[in-house]
Amino acid sequence: MSEQPAPADNARQQLEPAAADAVRAYAARTRESADQFAAVLEDLATNGLPSMEDCTPWEELREAHLARLAAHRPAVA
């Protein structure tokens, strides 16, 4: 990739204020999720893996998540 600046005739198109705000909000949520994930990884690196007794089987996590999703959807008749 070249480090030369883009020619002036290829000016960027500015976003509408509402769209720019939405992009900034999405970036903030993404950054927050990445920070949480990084914190978990750092904890694992520092303290190691949790014991099996302290873990929840993935099947239980999946069923709980599916139940939450189903609660937000109206039932189809």
KABELQUI-V830461 format. One record per residue. N is the residue number from 1. RES is the residue in one letter. PSI is psi in whole degrees, -180 to 180 (NA if undefined). Layout:
# KABELQUI-V830461
((N	RES	PSI) (N	RES	PSI))
This chain:
# KABELQUI-V830461
((1	M	142) (2	S	147) (3	E	12) (4	Q	144) (5	P	152) (6	A	147) (7	P	151) (8	A	-25) (9	D	-6) (10	N	48) (11	A	146) (12	R	147) (13	Q	126) (14	Q	145) (15	L	155) (16	E	151) (17	P	-42) (18	A	-39) (19	A	-41) (20	A	-41) (21	D	-40) (22	A	-40) (23	V	-42) (24	R	-40) (25	A	-42) (26	Y	-42) (27	A	-41) (28	A	-43) (29	R	-41) (30	T	-43) (31	R	-41) (32	E	-43) (33	S	-42) (34	A	-39) (35	D	-41) (36	Q	-43) (37	F	-43) (38	A	-38) (39	A	-40) (40	V	-45) (41	L	-41) (42	E	-38) (43	D	-42) (44	L	-42) (45	A	-36) (46	T	-45) (47	N	-8) (48	G	-177) (49	L	148) (50	P	161) (51	S	157) (52	M	-32) (53	E	-25) (54	D	0) (55	C	153) (56	T	128) (57	P	144) (58	W	-29) (59	E	-40) (60	E	-41) (61	L	-42) (62	R	-47) (63	E	-40) (64	A	-41) (65	H	-43) (66	L	-37) (67	A	-40) (68	R	-43) (69	L	-42) (70	A	-32) (71	A	-24) (72	H	-9) (73	R	138) (74	P	146) (75	A	141) (76	V	129) (77	A	NA))
